[in-house]
Amino acid sequence: MSRHRFHGDPSRFEALAGFIAERYGNRVRYIADVAGGQGMLARILTKRYNYVCEVVDTRGWVLRGVGNLQQEMDPSLASYYDLIVGLHPDQATRAAAEAALVRPAILVPCCNFWSDEKLGKEELLAAIEEFYRDRSVEYERVVLPFRGPHNVALVSEPPGNLAGRQGGAVVT
């Protein structure tokens, strides 16, 4: 059995996949793993939870058997998917947030590719939340069960999509 090396806590993939399965169940089928790198999250979502998941990433170096679209995430692609997921999406953070205007999204930002000004973790989350509020995106903060500091997800529903809401409370 080969071992894959990942930066950060490797349990983040299992944790997020389990969260997705628990939260969305069979209400979603097609998932975009934005800037998903090698595609470990996509692999788990596909093999363990039977979702159709593809990595949308310019690098195109996914694990064998993982579906991928080798290009930058463009928010106009969002309508093809049922759920947009950005787990530490780096330069694709803004595109993943903009996709939340169209589809349910889970965004776990790590690095500040949001603005030119220097933003720490809390400031980055607040800036994305302000973006959502200004556009009537319903969202909540969820702390995912893996080592931080970048384990806070902004789980959102696009404007007018109340069917997918889970209550709207902010969880920290």
N, C-alpha and C positions, 0 to 999 in steps of 0.2 A: 504494500500500500504506500503510495507516495504522499508526502506531506507538502502542504502548500504553505508558503510564508506570506504573512500579511502584516502590515503595519497596524499598530493598535491592538485592542483587545479582540482576539479571534472569536470570542463568544458573542460578539455584536450581531453576527449574521443569524445565528440560531435565535437570539433574543428578539430581533426585529421580525424574523419570519414567524415566530410563534405569536407575537403581538398581532401581526397582520391576519393570521389565520383565526385568532380568537376574536378580533374586532370585526372583521369583514366576512368571515366564513365564506359562503357561496354567493354573496352579493357582488363579488368581483371575480373576474376570470383572467383578464388580460392586464398584466402589470409591466410598467416600464421601470427598470432599475437604472436610474439616471447616473451617469459617470460611475458605473458599477465595477470598473476595473476588470478583474479576472472573472467576475460573475459568480462568486460564491453565494451571495444572497439569492441570485436568480436560480442557481442550481438547487438550493434548499427549497425555495418556493415551488419549483417545478417538480422535483422528485418526491419530496416529503408531503407537500400540501396540494399537489395537482393543479397548480395555477399555470397559466401560460405566461411565462416571464421572459423578457429579453432585456439585455444590457444595451443601453443607448450611450455609446462612448466612442470618442474619436480614436482611441488607441487600438481597439480591435484585437486585443490579446486575451480573449476569454478562454476559460477551461474548455476542454473537449466536451461537446454535447450541449453547450450553453448557447441559446439563441442570442444573436446580437445584431445591432444596427450600428454600423461603424460611421457615425457622424455626430456632430454636436447636437445636444438636445435643443430643439426648437419648440417653443410653446404651442405652435400650430400642430405639432404631432400629438398633443395631449388628447385630442378627441378620439384617437384610435384606441386608447387604453381605458380601462376601468379605474385604474389607480396608478398614481405617479409616486415613485419612491426615490428619495435622494438621501442616501446614507453617506454622509461626508462627501458631498458632490463637488467640493472645491470650486473651480471656475464655472460649473454648471448650476451653482446655487440660485442665481437670479432666474435662470430659465426654469428650474424646478418650481420656484415660488410663483412665477408667472403662469405655469401650467395649472397651478391650484385655482386659477380663475375659471378653469374649464372642467377640471376633474378633481375628485378627492385626491389628497396628496399627504404624504408623510415626508417631512423634511427634517433631517438631523444635520444641521450645519456644523462645520468644524472650523474652517479657516475663513477669514474675512475676504471674500471676493465680492462682497456686497457693495462696498463703497470705497472711495479713495481715502477717506479718513480712517484712522486707526480705530478699530473696534475690538473690544474684548468679547468674551463669550456672552455675557449678559447684554451688552450693547448691541451685539449682532442679532441676538434673539429679539430684542426690543425693536430693532430697525425692521426686521422682517414682519413682526407682529403689527407694526404701524402700517407697513405696506398692505397687509391683509385688511386691517380695519378700514383704511382709506378706500378699499375696493369691496367692502362688505363681504369678505371671505370669513366664514365662521371657522374658528380654530380653537385649539386648546394645547397647552403644554403637557407633555407626558414624559416622565423620567423613565427611561428604558432600563431593564435589569442587566446592565453590563457596566464595566468600569468606565468612569468618566475620565476627563471632565466633559467630553463631548458626547453625552448620552441623553440629551434633552431633545425630544422630537416635537415639532409643531405639526399637529395632526389637523388637517383642514378639510372643509367642504366648500365647494364653489358657491357663489351667491345664488340663492334660490333653491339650493339642493338640500332641503331639510330632511329628506328621507334617510340620509346617511348619518345624521347627527346622533351623537351618543350622550347628549345632555348639555354640552357647551361649557361645563365648568372647567376652570383652569386648574390643572393638577401639577403640583411642583414637588 
